[in-house]
Amino acid sequence: MGKKENKSPKVITPVDVVQKNNPLVKGIAKISEKWHERWANIERPWPVEGTMNPDVIRIMRVLVSTYKAAQKIGKKGRREKKQVELGILQLFEIEGQKLIKAANDKKDRDIENTRQTERQITLKNQVEELQKEGYQLLCMKNALRSRKQLTLNKILPVVVRGQNLEYRPWQTTDMSNIIEKLPILQDGAHSWISKLEEIMVGEQLAMGDIKRLLANLLGVHAMGDILQKAGLNQYVGTAVNDSELFCANRGRVCRALKETFLTNVHPDNILIEPLGQEENPRAYVSRAHQVWRNVTGNDPDLNQMEQSILRAKIQKGLPLPVRSKLAEVVGLGSMEKGVYTDHIAHQVVLYRKKEHDQKEHDQKEHDKDVLRKLNQIQLVDNKKINKQALVTQNQAPLEQSLLQSQLNQVQLQLFQPSSVVPVISYQESAFDQAQNWRGRFDPNFEQHSEECYDCGQFACECNSWREYGGGEY
């Protein structure tokens, strides 16, 4: 019999990965071999099968960009060849980034699964220890303390003190605060149970606390029906076993609540608050997923229809420009959660940056407009002040010169003897241009012929005239 040939499985190289994801690009393997032969003597040469190492890709980008930089452009053109090689090099870089991201995501999932497993094991061990120790202590007489002997400062129904468990029922105010935070139980038990667990994290509940909570919400009879449906008849109609831990019967009580109050929520009734003004977009997407899980009890990423509905609600809570940009992305609804979140975060960051720049530009324009108006007002005021100063400066010498000339004219006329009565004209002043008057004697007035030329008085009034007899003297 002939020997069977053992064919080893083909190893997938980086060149194969790039060619598979980019079938329209030709000559990837040939260019990879060319790079290997061209720079074979450097410290970290390019492998024939290609590589996704970011350090090697960074070195190759520099070498390709500077290769034959001084050579003249040929027929095909060195520039076109260089652009093709840089483009193929970028394809290797993109595939490397995808590989690194996938490895990091897998690492994060493994770490989270490990932590979840450790938490479950730790919680299980703690519950078993509390059950073993609690049942022995709580079955003893006088294990419960009277409410009058307790001083309650905070909600802590079952207190662990060393090896002892003390049951402390809720105060009325504590019960009211919890009921206000819980959703409506009739709308679905899953969201109600999820919210209760969120409120009571780190606290030990007793069966008496759950009985009182259900009695306040549903009534005593409905509370008894749920306990009987869960197979916990020993807690109905009696308070003897109220001090037992709720964690031992949690599964049966929750199952009975879910069977009684089915979760049948219409997607339109699941309200997701829009993106906050300063809220992180990644936190917004995570919050929306958490709200969906709390209401429906399902992981939206496991159901294509629920995923589509949730993502439509997420995009509805984004600003309108961001929604418009996301509508241009092809296949956005079918992307993985991480890639989808990256697209939303990128567009939100760009929108906020553009909005911030626009606000700064508008503020600068507003400041310029205010400054321009202030300068205009100040310029008008300065013109008025200068005009008034100029008018005042021109009026002062003119008025002084007019007054001086009038005074000189009057003095000359008074000392000059004349038979003609002088006419005095008063020029119009700058301060009183509206008034224009003249003081003059009547020219037709005939002076008495017997007039003293010495004193200017009439003869009947002059003493010298009387002394010399009315004649010449």
C-alpha positions as CSV (number, residue, x, y, z in Angstrom):
1,M,0.0,0.0,0.0
2,G,1.2,3.4,-0.8
3,K,2.0,5.8,2.0
4,K,-0.6,8.4,2.7
5,E,0.6,12.0,2.5
6,N,0.1,14.0,5.6
7,K,-0.9,17.5,4.5
8,S,-0.4,20.1,7.2
9,P,-3.1,22.7,7.5
10,K,-2.4,26.0,5.8
11,V,-1.3,28.8,8.0
12,I,-3.2,32.0,7.6
13,T,-0.8,34.9,7.1
14,P,-1.4,38.6,7.5
15,V,-1.3,38.9,3.7
16,D,-4.1,36.4,3.4
17,V,-6.2,38.3,6.0
18,V,-5.7,41.6,4.1
19,Q,-6.5,40.0,0.7
20,K,-9.6,38.3,2.1
21,N,-11.0,41.5,3.7
22,N,-10.0,43.7,0.7
23,P,-10.7,41.5,-2.5
24,L,-10.7,44.6,-4.8
25,V,-7.1,45.5,-4.0
26,K,-4.7,43.6,-6.2
27,G,-1.0,42.9,-5.8
28,I,-0.8,42.9,-2.0
29,A,1.4,39.8,-1.8
30,K,3.7,41.1,-4.6
31,I,4.2,44.4,-2.8
32,S,4.8,42.6,0.5
33,E,7.6,40.6,-1.2
34,K,9.0,43.7,-2.7
35,W,9.2,45.4,0.7
36,H,11.0,42.4,2.1
37,E,13.6,42.4,-0.7
38,R,14.0,46.2,-0.7
39,W,14.8,46.6,3.0
40,A,16.1,43.2,3.9
41,N,19.1,44.6,5.9
42,I,17.3,46.9,8.4
43,E,17.0,45.9,12.0
44,R,13.3,44.9,11.8
45,P,12.7,44.0,8.1
46,W,9.3,43.5,6.6
47,P,8.3,39.7,6.5
48,V,7.3,38.2,3.2
49,E,4.0,37.0,4.7
50,G,3.3,40.5,6.0
51,T,2.8,41.7,9.6
52,M,0.3,43.6,11.7
53,N,2.9,44.8,14.2
54,P,2.3,48.6,14.6
55,D,6.0,49.3,15.2
56,V,7.1,47.6,12.0
57,I,4.3,49.3,10.1
58,R,5.4,52.7,11.4
59,I,9.0,52.1,10.2
60,M,7.7,51.0,6.8
61,R,5.6,54.1,6.4
62,V,8.7,56.3,6.8
63,L,10.7,54.2,4.4
64,V,8.0,54.1,1.7
65,S,7.4,57.8,2.0
66,T,11.1,58.7,1.6
67,Y,12.0,56.0,-1.0
68,K,13.5,57.7,-4.1
69,A,12.2,61.1,-3.1
70,A,14.7,62.9,-5.4
71,Q,13.9,60.8,-8.5
72,K,12.1,62.5,-11.3
73,I,8.5,61.5,-12.2
74,G,8.5,58.7,-14.8
75,K,5.8,57.5,-17.1
76,K,3.6,55.9,-14.5
77,G,4.8,58.3,-11.9
78,R,6.6,57.6,-8.6
79,R,4.0,59.6,-6.7
80,E,1.1,57.2,-7.8
81,K,3.2,54.1,-6.9
82,K,4.0,55.6,-3.5
83,Q,0.3,56.3,-2.8
84,V,-0.6,52.7,-3.7
85,E,2.1,51.3,-1.4
86,L,1.0,53.6,1.5
87,G,-2.6,52.6,1.0
88,I,-1.7,48.9,1.2
89,L,0.4,49.6,4.3
90,Q,-2.7,51.3,5.9
91,L,-4.7,48.1,5.2
92,F,-2.2,46.1,7.3
93,E,-2.5,48.7,10.0
94,I,-6.3,48.6,10.0
95,E,-6.4,44.8,10.3
96,G,-3.8,45.0,13.1
97,Q,-6.0,47.4,15.0
98,K,-9.0,45.1,14.6
99,L,-7.0,42.2,15.9
100,I,-5.7,44.2,18.9
101,K,-9.3,45.4,19.7
102,A,-10.7,41.9,19.5
103,A,-8.0,40.6,21.8
104,N,-8.6,43.3,24.3
105,D,-12.3,42.7,24.2
106,K,-11.8,39.0,24.8
107,K,-9.5,39.7,27.7
108,D,-12.0,42.1,29.3
109,R,-14.7,39.5,28.9
110,D,-12.6,36.8,30.4
111,I,-11.7,39.1,33.4
112,E,-15.3,40.0,33.9
113,N,-16.4,36.4,33.7
114,T,-13.8,35.4,36.2
115,R,-14.8,38.2,38.6
116,Q,-18.5,37.2,38.2
117,T,-17.7,33.6,39.0
118,E,-15.6,34.6,42.0
119,R,-18.4,36.9,43.3
120,Q,-21.0,34.1,42.9
121,I,-18.8,31.6,44.7
122,T,-18.1,34.1,47.5
123,L,-21.8,35.0,47.8
124,K,-22.8,31.4,47.8
125,N,-20.4,30.6,50.6
126,Q,-21.5,33.5,52.7
127,V,-25.2,32.5,52.3
128,E,-24.4,28.9,53.3
129,E,-22.5,30.1,56.4
130,L,-25.3,32.5,57.4
131,Q,-27.9,29.8,56.9
132,K,-26.0,27.4,59.1
133,E,-25.3,29.8,61.8
134,G,-28.5,31.8,61.5
135,Y,-31.0,28.9,61.8
136,Q,-29.4,27.6,64.9
137,L,-29.4,31.0,66.6
138,L,-32.8,32.3,65.4
139,C,-34.6,29.1,66.6
140,M,-33.7,29.8,70.2
141,K,-36.1,31.6,72.5
142,N,-35.9,35.3,72.9
143,A,-33.9,35.6,69.7
144,L,-36.1,38.5,68.5
145,R,-35.8,41.8,70.3
146,S,-38.7,44.1,70.9
147,R,-39.0,47.2,68.7
148,K,-39.0,49.3,71.8
149,Q,-35.5,48.2,72.7
150,L,-34.0,49.1,69.3
151,T,-32.6,52.4,68.2
152,L,-32.6,52.5,64.5
153,N,-30.4,55.0,62.6
154,K,-30.5,53.3,59.2
155,I,-32.1,50.5,57.2
156,L,-30.5,47.3,58.3
157,P,-33.2,44.6,58.9
158,V,-30.8,41.7,59.8
159,V,-27.6,42.8,61.5
160,V,-24.6,40.4,61.8
161,R,-22.8,40.9,65.1
162,G,-20.0,38.4,65.3
163,Q,-21.7,35.0,65.4
164,N,-25.1,36.4,66.2
165,L,-27.9,37.7,63.9
166,E,-30.3,40.3,65.1
167,Y,-33.6,40.9,63.3
168,R,-34.5,44.6,63.2
169,P,-37.8,45.3,61.3
170,W,-38.0,48.4,59.2
171,Q,-39.3,51.7,60.5
172,T,-42.3,53.2,58.8
173,T,-40.2,56.0,57.2
174,D,-37.8,53.4,55.8
175,M,-40.6,51.4,54.3
176,S,-42.1,54.5,52.7
177,N,-38.8,55.5,51.2
178,I,-38.3,52.1,49.6
179,I,-41.8,52.0,48.2
180,E,-41.4,55.4,46.5
181,K,-38.2,54.2,44.7
182,L,-39.8,51.0,43.4
183,P,-41.7,50.8,40.1
184,I,-45.3,49.6,39.8
185,L,-45.3,45.8,40.5
186,Q,-48.4,45.2,38.3
187,D,-46.4,46.5,35.2
188,G,-44.0,43.5,35.5
189,A,-42.3,41.7,38.3
190,H,-38.9,41.6,36.7
191,S,-38.2,45.4,36.8
192,W,-39.6,45.5,40.3
193,I,-37.3,42.8,41.6
194,S,-34.3,44.4,39.8
195,K,-34.9,47.7,41.4
196,L,-35.4,46.2,44.8
197,E,-32.1,44.3,44.6
198,E,-30.4,47.5,43.5
199,I,-31.8,49.4,46.5
200,M,-30.9,46.6,49.0
201,V,-27.4,45.9,47.9
202,G,-25.2,45.0,50.9
203,E,-28.1,44.5,53.3
204,Q,-29.6,41.3,54.6
205,L,-33.4,41.0,54.2
206,A,-35.6,38.9,56.4
207,M,-38.9,37.2,55.4
208,G,-40.8,39.6,57.7
209,D,-39.5,42.5,55.6
210,I,-40.7,41.0,52.3
211,K,-44.0,40.1,53.8
212,R,-44.5,43.7,55.1
213,L,-43.4,45.2,51.7
214,L,-45.8,43.0,49.7
215,A,-48.6,43.6,52.2
216,N,-48.2,47.4,51.8
217,L,-48.2,47.1,48.0
218,L,-50.8,44.4,47.4
219,G,-52.7,43.8,50.6
220,V,-52.5,41.0,53.2
221,H,-54.6,38.5,51.2
222,A,-52.6,38.9,48.0
223,M,-49.4,38.6,49.9
224,G,-50.6,35.3,51.4
225,D,-51.6,34.0,48.0
226,I,-48.1,34.7,46.6
227,L,-46.4,33.0,49.5
228,Q,-48.7,30.0,49.1
229,K,-47.9,29.9,45.4
230,A,-44.2,29.9,46.2
231,G,-44.8,27.0,48.6
232,L,-44.0,29.0,51.8
233,N,-47.1,28.2,53.8
234,Q,-45.2,28.4,57.1
235,Y,-44.9,32.2,56.7
236,V,-48.6,32.8,56.1
237,G,-50.7,34.0,59.0
238,T,-47.9,34.0,61.6
239,A,-44.8,36.0,62.5
240,V,-42.9,33.2,64.2
241,N,-40.6,32.7,61.2
242,D,-40.3,36.3,60.1
243,S,-36.7,36.5,61.3
244,E,-35.4,33.9,58.8
245,L,-33.3,35.2,56.0
246,F,-35.0,36.0,52.7
247,C,-32.0,34.9,50.6
248,A,-32.9,31.2,51.4
249,N,-36.3,31.6,49.7
250,R,-35.5,34.4,47.2
251,G,-35.8,32.1,44.1
252,R,-39.2,30.8,45.0
253,V,-40.6,34.2,45.9
254,C,-39.3,35.8,42.7
255,R,-40.6,33.0,40.6
256,A,-44.1,33.3,42.1
257,L,-44.0,37.1,41.5
258,K,-43.0,36.7,37.9
259,E,-45.8,34.2,37.3
260,T,-48.3,36.4,38.9
261,F,-47.2,39.7,37.3
262,L,-46.0,38.9,33.9
263,T,-43.7,41.3,32.1
264,N,-45.6,42.4,29.0
265,V,-44.3,45.9,28.3
266,H,-44.8,47.6,24.9
267,P,-41.5,49.0,23.6
268,D,-43.2,52.5,23.3
269,N,-43.6,52.4,27.1
270,I,-39.9,51.9,27.8
271,L,-38.7,55.5,28.4
272,I,-35.0,56.3,28.0
273,E,-34.0,59.8,29.0
274,P,-32.2,61.7,26.2
275,L,-28.5,62.4,26.3
276,G,-27.6,64.9,28.9
277,Q,-25.8,68.2,28.1
278,E,-22.5,67.0,29.7
279,E,-23.2,63.3,29.8
280,N,-20.6,60.9,28.4
281,P,-22.0,59.3,25.2
282,R,-20.7,55.8,26.2
283,A,-22.4,56.1,29.6
284,Y,-25.6,57.1,27.8
285,V,-25.5,53.9,25.6
286,S,-24.7,51.8,28.7
287,R,-27.6,53.4,30.6
288,A,-30.0,52.7,27.8
289,H,-29.1,49.0,27.8
290,Q,-29.4,48.8,31.6
291,V,-32.9,50.4,31.5
292,W,-34.0,47.8,28.8
293,R,-32.6,44.9,30.9
294,N,-34.3,46.2,34.0
295,V,-37.7,46.5,32.3
296,T,-37.8,43.4,30.1
297,G,-35.3,41.1,31.8
298,N,-33.7,40.4,28.4
299,D,-30.3,41.3,26.9
300,P,-31.0,43.3,23.8
301,D,-27.9,42.2,22.1
302,L,-29.1,38.6,22.0
303,N,-32.3,39.4,20.0
304,Q,-32.1,41.2,16.7
305,M,-35.5,42.8,17.0
306,E,-35.0,44.1,20.5
307,Q,-31.5,45.4,19.5
308,S,-33.0,47.3,16.6
309,I,-35.8,48.8,18.8
310,L,-33.3,49.8,21.5
311,R,-30.9,51.4,19.0
312,A,-33.7,53.4,17.5
313,K,-34.6,54.7,20.9
314,I,-30.9,55.5,21.6
315,Q,-30.5,57.5,18.4
316,K,-33.8,59.3,19.1
317,G,-32.3,60.7,22.3
318,L,-29.3,62.2,20.5
319,P,-29.2,65.8,19.1
320,L,-30.6,66.2,15.5
321,P,-27.2,66.9,13.8
322,V,-25.8,63.8,15.4
323,R,-28.7,61.7,14.1
324,S,-28.3,63.1,10.6
325,K,-24.6,62.1,10.6
326,L,-25.4,58.6,11.9
327,A,-28.0,58.2,9.2
328,E,-25.2,58.4,6.6
329,V,-23.3,55.5,8.2
330,V,-24.0,52.3,6.2
331,G,-24.8,49.2,8.3
332,L,-24.9,51.1,11.6
333,G,-27.8,49.0,13.0
334,S,-26.0,45.7,12.4
335,M,-22.7,46.6,14.0
336,E,-21.4,45.1,17.2
337,K,-22.1,47.0,20.4
338,G,-18.5,48.3,20.8
339,V,-18.3,49.6,17.2
340,Y,-21.8,51.1,17.4
341,T,-20.9,52.9,20.6
342,D,-17.7,54.2,19.1
343,H,-19.6,55.7,16.2
344,I,-22.1,57.4,18.5
345,A,-19.3,58.7,20.8
346,H,-17.3,60.1,17.8
347,Q,-20.3,62.0,16.4
348,V,-21.3,63.4,19.7
349,V,-17.8,64.6,20.4
350,L,-17.6,66.3,17.0
351,Y,-21.0,67.9,17.5
352,R,-20.1,69.3,20.9
353,K,-16.8,70.7,19.6
354,K,-18.6,72.4,16.7
355,E,-21.2,73.8,19.0
356,H,-18.6,75.1,21.4
357,D,-16.6,76.8,18.6
358,Q,-19.8,78.3,17.2
359,K,-20.7,79.8,20.7
360,E,-17.2,81.2,21.0
361,H,-17.5,82.8,17.5
362,D,-20.9,84.3,18.3
363,Q,-19.6,85.7,21.5
364,K,-16.6,87.3,19.8
365,E,-18.9,88.8,17.1
366,H,-21.2,90.1,19.9
367,D,-18.2,91.7,21.7
368,K,-17.0,93.3,18.5
369,D,-20.5,94.8,17.8
370,V,-20.7,96.2,21.3
371,L,-17.2,97.7,21.1
372,R,-18.0,99.2,17.7
373,K,-21.2,100.9,19.0
374,L,-19.3,102.2,22.1
375,N,-16.6,103.7,19.8
376,Q,-19.3,105.3,17.6
377,I,-21.0,106.9,20.6
378,Q,-17.7,108.1,22.0
379,L,-16.8,109.6,18.6
380,V,-20.1,111.5,18.3
381,D,-19.6,112.9,21.9
382,N,-16.1,114.0,21.1
383,K,-17.3,115.8,18.0
384,K,-19.9,117.7,20.0
385,I,-17.5,118.7,22.7
386,N,-14.9,119.9,20.1
387,K,-17.6,121.9,18.2
388,Q,-18.8,123.6,21.4
389,A,-15.3,124.5,22.5
390,L,-14.5,126.0,19.0
391,V,-17.7,128.1,19.1
392,T,-16.9,129.4,22.6
393,Q,-13.3,130.2,21.6
394,N,-14.3,132.2,18.6
395,Q,-17.1,134.2,20.3
396,A,-15.0,135.4,23.3
397,P,-12.5,137.7,21.3
398,L,-15.2,138.9,19.0
399,E,-17.5,140.1,21.8
400,Q,-14.5,141.7,23.6
401,S,-13.4,143.6,20.5
402,L,-17.0,144.9,19.8
403,L,-17.5,146.1,23.3
404,Q,-14.1,147.9,23.3
405,S,-14.8,149.7,20.0
406,Q,-18.2,150.8,21.2
407,L,-16.7,152.2,24.4
408,N,-14.1,154.2,22.5
409,Q,-16.7,155.6,20.2
410,V,-18.8,156.9,23.0
411,Q,-15.9,158.5,24.8
412,L,-14.8,160.3,21.6
413,Q,-18.3,161.7,21.0
414,L,-18.7,162.9,24.6
415,F,-15.4,165.0,24.6
416,Q,-16.0,166.5,21.1
417,P,-18.3,169.6,21.2
418,S,-20.8,169.6,18.4
419,S,-24.1,171.0,17.7
420,V,-25.1,167.7,16.0
421,V,-26.5,165.1,18.3
422,P,-24.4,161.9,18.0
423,V,-26.0,158.7,17.0
424,I,-24.9,155.7,18.9
425,S,-25.4,152.3,17.3
426,Y,-25.1,149.1,19.3
427,Q,-23.9,146.2,17.3
428,E,-25.6,142.8,17.7
429,S,-23.7,140.7,20.2
430,A,-22.9,137.0,19.8
431,F,-24.7,136.1,23.0
432,D,-27.9,138.0,22.1
433,Q,-28.4,137.8,18.3
434,A,-32.1,137.9,18.6
435,Q,-32.1,141.5,20.0
436,N,-31.2,144.4,17.8
437,W,-31.9,147.9,19.0
438,R,-30.6,151.4,18.5
439,G,-30.5,154.4,20.8
440,R,-30.5,157.7,18.9
441,F,-31.7,161.4,19.3
442,D,-34.2,162.9,17.0
443,P,-32.3,164.8,14.2
444,N,-35.2,167.1,13.6
445,F,-35.1,168.3,17.2
446,E,-34.2,172.1,17.3
447,Q,-31.9,173.0,20.0
448,H,-32.5,176.3,21.8
449,S,-30.3,179.1,20.4
450,E,-29.5,180.4,23.8
451,E,-27.3,177.5,24.9
452,C,-24.2,177.6,27.0
453,Y,-21.3,176.2,25.1
454,D,-19.3,175.9,28.3
455,C,-21.4,173.5,30.3
456,G,-23.8,172.5,27.6
457,Q,-26.9,173.6,29.6
458,F,-29.8,175.8,28.5
459,A,-29.5,179.4,29.2
460,C,-32.3,179.3,31.7
461,E,-30.4,176.8,33.8
462,C,-26.8,178.1,33.4
463,N,-25.5,180.4,36.2
464,S,-22.8,181.9,34.0
465,W,-25.4,183.0,31.5
466,R,-27.5,184.7,34.1
467,E,-24.3,186.4,35.6
468,Y,-23.2,187.9,32.3
469,G,-26.7,188.9,31.3
470,G,-27.5,186.3,28.7
471,G,-24.9,187.4,26.3
472,E,-21.4,186.4,25.4
473,Y,-18.9,185.9,28.2
